[in-house]
């Protein structure tokens, strides 16, 4: 399983609760803000792809650090 600590759709509390209910589950935690960690975080993507290729899960308690925020929005015009 993978979940962001600050997921705006699926809460981290819910993810940890589900992980506790599945005896073989491993929760990979992204410590940033995102809903789809595979697309938004290189650390998560690497761990997920490794799991898909080798069927080995990351160690229990693995956390990926938050990626720097990326914005494409332009700042508002300066007030005069």
TITOR-742840 format. One line per 10 residues: number of its first residue (from 1); their letters; for each residue x, y, z of C-alpha. Coordinates in pm, whole numbers. Layout:
N
NUM = A = X,Y,Z | ...
% end
This chain:
80
1 = XXXXXXXXXX = 0,0,0 | 108,357,-48 | -38,677,91 | 67,1035,143 | 80,1167,496 | -109,1475,373 | -339,1318,114 | -635,1546,47 | -858,1255,-67 | -760,950,140
11 = XXXXXXXXXX = -651,1032,493 | -330,887,632 | -524,770,936 | -751,563,709 | -449,416,527 | -281,309,851 | -610,159,969 | -647,-47,651 | -282,-155,665 | -332,-282,1021
21 = XXXXXXXXXX = -628,-493,905 | -428,-672,634 | -166,-894,800 | 66,-900,497 | 34,-529,412 | 327,-290,401 | 244,81,400 | 484,301,202 | 442,655,332 | 510,969,130
31 = XXXXXXXXXX = 566,1250,381 | 441,1522,147 | 114,1640,-5 | -23,1430,-292 | -297,1184,-374 | -123,988,-649 | 225,931,-507 | 342,723,-804 | 311,1021,-1036 | 427,1288,-793
41 = XXXXXXXXXX = 722,1140,-605 | 1037,974,-747 | 1106,786,-420 | 758,632,-414 | 772,555,-785 | 1106,373,-743 | 974,165,-451 | 651,78,-637 | 834,-18,-956 | 1082,-230,-758
51 = XXXXXXXXXX = 790,-410,-596 | 626,-475,-933 | 949,-611,-1081 | 1068,-822,-786 | 752,-877,-574 | 950,-754,-272 | 787,-489,-59 | 984,-202,94 | 1085,-250,457 | 805,-194,710
61 = XXXXXXXXXX = 788,173,808 | 949,308,489 | 894,682,438 | 973,892,132 | 1067,1256,199 | 846,1530,56 | 947,1658,-286 | 992,2032,-335 | 667,2202,-430 | 626,2265,-800
71 = XXXXXXXXXX = 393,2534,-924 | 304,2645,-1272 | 85,2931,-1160 | 217,3280,-1205 | 218,3507,-902 | -55,3770,-890 | 37,4113,-1025 | 190,4350,-772 | -48,4600,-619 | 32,4959,-686
% end
